[in-house]
C-alpha cells in the first residue's frame, strides 16, 4: 500500500462501511479536467461544482455511497492521475 494513503486508510477503518463519503477536490477550470473528475463517480452521486472567485479553479464536492475503505482509496488513486488536481 502507498504510504501517502496509510493515514487516511487508518482513519476510514474506524468508521462502518458501507457509508456515504464526501470527496472534495480543487481542479483547474478546464472542461476536460472537470469531466475527468466527475467521471470518477457514479451518476446518482450528489455532485457540487463551485468556481473560485477568480474563475481559475473549480471546487468539486461529491457525496457517494462507498462500500469499503479500499474503494475510497481507489478513487483518490485515480484522481491523482488528473494533472493539477488537489484533493482536500
C-alpha positions in Angstrom: 0.0 0.0 0.0 1.2 3.5 -0.7 2.4 5.3 2.4 0.5 8.5 1.3 -2.8 6.7 1.9 -1.9 4.9 5.1 -3.2 7.6 7.5 -6.4 8.1 5.5 -7.0 4.3 5.4 -6.4 4.0 9.2 -8.9 6.8 9.9 -11.5 5.4 7.5 -11.3 1.9 9.0 -12.6 3.4 12.3 -16.0 4.0 10.5 -18.6 1.5 9.5 -18.9 0.6 5.8 -20.9 0.9 3.5 -21.4 4.6 4.2 -21.7 7.9 2.4 -18.3 9.6 1.9 -17.7 13.2 0.9 -14.9 13.7 -1.6 -13.5 17.2 -2.2 -11.2 18.3 -4.9 -9.9 21.5 -6.4 -9.2 21.3 -10.1 -8.1 23.9 -12.7 -11.1 25.3 -14.6 -10.6 23.2 -17.7 -13.6 21.3 -19.1 -11.6 18.2 -19.8 -10.2 18.0 -16.3 -13.6 18.7 -14.7 -15.1 16.0 -16.8 -12.4 13.5 -15.7 -13.1 14.3 -12.0 -16.9 13.9 -12.4 -16.3 10.6 -14.3 -14.7 9.2 -11.1 -18.2 8.9 -9.6 -21.4 7.0 -10.5 -24.3 9.1 -11.9 -26.6 9.2 -8.8 -23.8 10.8 -6.9 -24.6 14.2 -5.3 -22.1 16.4 -7.2 -21.5 20.1 -6.5 -19.3 22.2 -8.7 -18.3 25.7 -7.5 -16.0 28.1 -9.4 -13.4 30.0 -7.5 -13.7 33.8 -7.2 -11.1 34.3 -10.0 -12.6 31.5 -12.1 -9.2 29.8 -12.4 -10.3 26.7 -10.4 -13.4 24.6 -9.8 -14.2 23.1 -6.4 -15.7 19.6 -6.8 -17.6 18.1 -3.9 -19.1 14.6 -4.4 -21.1 12.5 -1.9 -21.2 8.9 -2.8 -22.2 5.7 -1.1 -18.9 3.8 -0.7 -18.9 0.1 0.1 -15.5 -0.1 1.7 -12.3 1.8 2.5 -10.4 0.3 -0.5 -12.9 1.8 -2.9 -12.4 5.3 -1.4 -8.6 4.9 -1.7 -9.0 3.8 -5.4 -10.9 7.0 -6.2 -8.1 9.0 -4.7 -5.5 7.0 -6.7 -7.5 7.6 -9.9 -7.9 11.3 -9.1 -4.1 11.6 -8.7 -3.8 10.9 -12.4 -5.6 14.2 -13.2 -3.0 17.0 -13.7 -3.4 19.9 -11.4 -6.0 18.3 -9.2 -5.7 18.9 -5.4 -7.5 16.5 -3.1 -8.8 18.1 0.1 
